[in-house]
């Protein structure tokens, strides 16, 4: 039932990518709101 190494690495990259995107969007929103 354990995922293969390739799948584990792929999912890790996907999760990291989503976190980075979320952090980037949050920073952009904070920057726009801060300028107000």
C-alpha positions in Angstrom: 0.0 0.0 0.0 3.0 2.3 0.3 3.5 4.7 -2.6 6.5 4.2 -4.9 9.4 6.5 -4.4 8.6 8.4 -7.7 5.0 9.0 -6.6 6.1 10.2 -3.1 8.6 12.7 -4.6 6.0 13.9 -7.1 3.4 14.4 -4.4 6.0 16.2 -2.2 6.8 18.6 -5.0 3.1 19.2 -5.7 2.4 20.0 -2.0 5.5 22.3 -1.8 4.4 24.0 -5.0 0.9 24.6 -3.6 2.3 26.0 -0.3 4.6 28.3 -2.2 1.8 29.5 -4.4 -0.5 30.1 -1.4 2.3 32.0 0.4 3.0 34.1 -2.7 -0.7 35.0 -3.1 -1.0 35.9 0.6 2.0 38.2 0.3 0.6 39.9 -2.8 -2.7 40.4 -1.1 -1.1 41.7 2.0 1.0 44.1 -0.1 -2.0 45.4 -2.0 -4.0 45.9 1.2 -1.0 47.5 3.0 -0.7 50.2 0.3 -4.3 51.3 0.9 
